[in-house]
Amino acid sequence: MAFSKSYREDFLLDFKNFTFLNHGSYGAIPKVVMDRKKELLDEAERFPDDHFRNKAQEYYKEACVIAAEFVHAKVENVVLVKNTTQGVNAVLNCFPKTKKILINSHTYNAMRNMSDLHRTRWGCEIAEVKINMPIVSEDEIVKAFTDVMDENKDIDLAIIDHISSASALVFPIKRLIYECKKRNIICIIDGAHAPGQIDLHLDELGADFYVGNLHKWAYTPRGAAILWSDPKYHAILEPLTTSHLYKGTLHEKFFQQGTDDYSNFFTIPVSLKYHSDLSFEKLHAHADALFEYGRKRLCKEAGCSMYPVPASMEAPFMKIVKLPRTDRYPELNGIAITDNIIKQLLAQYNLVVAVTTTNGDMWMRISANCYTTKADLDRLVEVVKDATPKLF
Ligand SMILES: Cc1ncc(COP(=O)(O)O)c(C=O)c1O
């Protein structure tokens, strides 16, 4: 493996008692980040007036500058929100006159619900691109999108995943943005999983809006995300909470959204330093080697299988593997089944991994990070062997 040191001692995760293979859901922070967060909380408690009146805006500015550098964007185009869900909600609120929203069958549930609320509230329609597995090529995805766009000429806004949640697919967003632009469709990229996992160049990408969590793969505490927007929208983009600096610059509007704990934003410099000190290339090499090893064993020894997905569409630090299909669940409908399996894996095996259903099959989404070891993958193989057909 590419790393010469173990990163386990850097983290607060309870490695003694659990096997963690689900970084993708909630992230995890290194101790240095937690230390900085505690420092900020202490400072705010020691002297709240000084923290909020004199220091907070400087911390916010510094965090925005560093976050913008991280995603290769001008700082004017980047503000901070608590999470991708908030960011996309804020963007959608700017477009009450939308006629038809485009989503797809891998769209994250919260985005699907937001589109539905928009429909109920403002009377728009929703069109959906069906993406079936296996996926042979990026061309196939682009065609599935453009077919629906061409059949629904009134689509004027699209929410497109950069990396989908359950299926961990990297969508060919550059090409999809191009197709949206050709048709005057406003393009919002749901990049919840991308910052820290994929090198981003947001000023060059061409999207109208890009929202991405820092708390998944960029080591910030939960409650930190970037919202990038094309300058032409800065005047109409509003945060979900209107506050004192309403009608200010984009940064001013988003800086203050009521009295709150903003320490998650203010730790961004320390979090992104941790990320850059790790080295993206080494992290990739480490994850690649682990996935190759783990997936081979899962397929050979534990009855799992892999659908072919083009290499360019596989997320670097999250991979899916199809679980063995037994007759335990003739119908895979609803998330109650997978939720229960996730709980049972935790309760019976102390194993944390995501289990999802797509296209009538059950999948495991495995995450790898700098703290993941070969022994974690060995444990996963043993658990899958033992849990089939008890759980799957
Ligand atoms: C594709 C996708 N979009 C949006 C979200 C929402 O992220 P958050 O809960 O941080 O708002 C997630 C969360 O996992 C996701 O996977």
The ligand as an SDF file (V2000), in Angstrom:
LIG
                    3D

 16 16  0  0  0  0  0  0  0  0999 V2000
  -25.6710   12.3760   -3.8070 C   0  0  0  0  0  0  0  0  0  0  0  0
  -25.9960   13.0320   -2.5050 C   0  0  0  0  0  0  0  0  0  0  0  0
  -26.5570   14.2470   -2.5150 N   0  0  0  0  0  0  0  0  0  0  0  0
  -26.8530   14.9050   -1.3800 C   0  0  0  0  0  0  0  0  0  0  0  0
  -26.5760   14.3570   -0.1590 C   0  0  0  0  0  0  0  0  0  0  0  0
  -26.9480   15.1200    1.0700 C   0  0  0  0  0  0  0  0  0  0  0  0
  -25.8570   15.4920    1.8040 O   0  0  0  0  0  0  0  0  0  0  0  0
  -26.1180   16.2480    3.1870 P   0  0  0  0  0  0  0  0  0  0  0  0
  -26.9400   15.3050    4.0300 O   0  0  0  0  0  0  0  0  0  0  0  0
  -24.7770   16.4800    3.7600 O   0  0  0  0  0  0  0  0  0  0  0  0
  -26.8740   17.4610    2.8690 O   0  0  0  0  0  0  0  0  0  0  0  0
  -25.9870   13.0980   -0.0850 C   0  0  0  0  0  0  0  0  0  0  0  0
  -25.6750   12.4990    1.2180 C   0  0  0  0  0  0  0  0  0  0  0  0
  -25.1210   11.4580    1.3650 O   0  0  0  0  0  0  0  0  0  0  0  0
  -25.6960   12.4150   -1.2870 C   0  0  0  0  0  0  0  0  0  0  0  0
  -25.1540   11.1980   -1.2770 O   0  0  0  0  0  0  0  0  0  0  0  0
  1  2  1  0
  2  3  1  0
  2 15  2  0
  3  4  2  0
  4  5  1  0
  5  6  1  0
  5 12  2  0
  6  7  1  0
  7  8  1  0
  8  9  2  0
  8 10  1  0
  8 11  1  0
 12 13  1  0
 12 15  1  0
 13 14  2  0
 15 16  1  0
M  END
$$$$
